[in-house]
Amino acid sequence: MTRRHLVFLSALAALAVFAAAVFLYQRHILQLATVQASEQAGAMVRPHSPIIGPVAAPVTIVEFFDPACEACKAFHPRVYDILAAFPRETRLVIRYTPFHRKASVEAVKILEAARAQGKFEPVLKALLDGQRAWTGQGANASPRAWAIAQSVGLNVEEARRYTAAGSVDVLLAQDVIDLKTIGVRATPTFFVNGKPLASTDPDLLYEMVKSEVERFRK
């Protein structure tokens, strides 16, 4: 075998090794992406997540939501408009995102107690409508939130017993883990059937939902 043949075979072997390395790397990246997508899909909706709309609706809007967030309050009526536009095909899944710390956590406890009493939506609306009254730094901020909830029918004594049991803390801890897994850094953050909303634009959210609904109807 000549030197020329040896060089050629060596180059061919190196090329084969390189091609194999590229293949293995691409397969690793694909597997990693699949695992990440699976983890994110599992983190998107949990059995404990509050749902507004038909439970089995084909189009799911997931909102990472902070009840103490002014932008969430401003966006909320538009989300309800979208649900009203497609009442049979859409559902809203709320994931708690307590970026305002103590105020957010207290509001989540109130909301979960309200959900246990079948009063989630009226209490949610009341807390958002009266948001400025209970998101301040004063000592009366938390009692004001409870008073607002009570004004729309929440049994506060029963609600406080419910929140003292600790189940809301467990639920909230899972939501915090999930928002970190998905990479949520601001509220509100929306996903429509797993696809992220590029910007907090209610018109864009409407168009995304409409597109998914039309795809389902075909």
N, C-alpha and C positions, 0 to 999 in steps of 0.2 A: 504494500500500500504506500503510495507516494505521500510526500509531505502535504501536497495540495489536497489530496483526499482527506487526510487527517484534519486539516484546517476546516474543510467543508463539513465533515462529520461533527467536529467540535462546535461549529457555529450552529449546525442543525440541532444538536443536543441542547445548546444554550437557548435556542429559540423555543424548543419544546418545553424546557423548564420554565421559561418566561410565560409562555402561553398557559401552562398549567397553573402557575402562580396567579396570573390574571383571572383565570376561571375560578379558582378557589376564593380569591378576594371578592369577586363579584357575587359568588354564591353566599359568602359570609355577609356581605352588605345586604343582599336580598333577604337572608334569614333574619338579620338584625332589624331591618325595616319591617318585616312581617311581625316580629315579636313586639316591636314598638307600636305598630298599628293595632295589634291585638290588645296590648296593655292599655292604649289610649281608648280603644273602643270599650273595654271593660270599665274604664274609669269615667266614661262619659255619662252613663246613666246607672244609677244604683236602685235596688228594690225600695230603698227608703226615700227616694227622691219625690218631692211633691209634684203632682201632675195636674195640669189644668187642661181639660179637653178629653176627648175619647182616649181611653187607655191604649187601645189597639190601633190608633190612627197611624196611617202609613208615613206621614211626614212629622218628624220630631224636631222641634226647636228646643235646643238646650241653651238655657241662659245661666251663665255664672253671674250671680246676683248678690248684691250687698244691699240690704234694706236701708242702710244709712247713707247710701250713695246717691247724690243729687242727680247724676246722669241716669241712674237706674230709674229713679222716680220720673224723670222727664220722658224716658223711653217707654215706660210701662203702658201708657194708653195706646201707643202705636202697636205694641205687641198684641194687645187685646183686639185692636182693629183687624189685625191679620188673622187672629183666631176666629173672629166673627165673619171674615170674608170666606174662610174655608172651614166651616164648623165641623164637618164630618171627616175631613182629611188631615187635620193638624192637631197636635197636642204640644203643650209647653211643659218642659221639664225644668224645674228650678234647682240649681245647685248653689248652695250657700257659700259665699266668698267673703269672709269677715275681715275685710281690709281696714275697717274703721274700729277694729278691736272691741273694746268693751261695749260700745253702743251697738255694734253689729251683733255681737254674741247675745246680748240681752234681747234684741229684737228677734233673733232667730229662735230663742227659747219661747218667746211669746207666740211666734208664728206656729211653732211645732205644737205648743199646747192648744192653740186655736184649731189646728188640724185635727188633733185628737178629739176635739169637741164638735167637729164638723163646721167650723167657722173660719177656715183658712182664708178664703177669698175676701170676705168683708173685713177681716182684721188686717189683711195685707193692704187693702185699699185705704183703710183708715190710718194705718201707720205711715203710708207714703204721703197721703194728703196732709198729715200733721207732722211730717218729718222734721221740720225746723224746730218744733217744740221739744223734741226728745233727743236731738243729736248735739245739743250744746254741751259745754263743759261743766255746767252747774250740777250741784248735788241732786237737784230735782229731775234731772233728765230721765233717769230710769223710771221713777214713779209716774212721770208724765206718759211714758210709753205704755205702761200698764193701764193707766187711766183711759187712754185713748182706746185701747183694746176692749176694756170693760164697757166703754160707751156704745160699742156695737155688739154687745152680747156675750163677751167672754166671761166665764165664771172664773174670777181671779183666784179664789181660794183653791179651787180644783186644779187650776193651771199651775199654781205654785207647787202643789204636791206632785204634779206630773213632772215638772222640770227638776224637782229635787231628787227624783229617782235616778237621774244620771244618763238616761237613754239619749237625751238630746246632745249631751257632751260627746258621746260615742259617735253619733251621726255626724256631728260637726267636725270631729277629728278626721273622719273618713273623707268628708268633702274637701278638707284642707289638703289631705294627701293627694286626692285626685286632681285638684287644681294645679298642684305642683307637678304631677306626672304629665299633665297635658300642657303645662307651660302658661297658664293664665296669669297675666300680670296687671290687668285692669278690668274694671267693671263699668258697664256690662260687657261681657264677651259672649258672642252667640255662635252656635253651630247649627246647621240645618242638615239633618241626616248625616252627621259626622263631618260636614264640610264647614270650615270656618268662614265667618263673615269678615270680609277684608277690612271694613271700617265700620264705625258705629253710625251707619246711615240707615234710617228706618225704611227709606225707599228701596235701598239695595236689599235689605232683609226681606221686604215684601216680594221683590222680584225673584230672590232665591227660593222662597217658599212657593211662589206661584209656579216656578219652573219644575220643582219637585212634584207639586200637585198634578200638573199637566202630564208629567212623565208617568205618574201612577194611573191617571185616567185613560191613557192610551191602551 
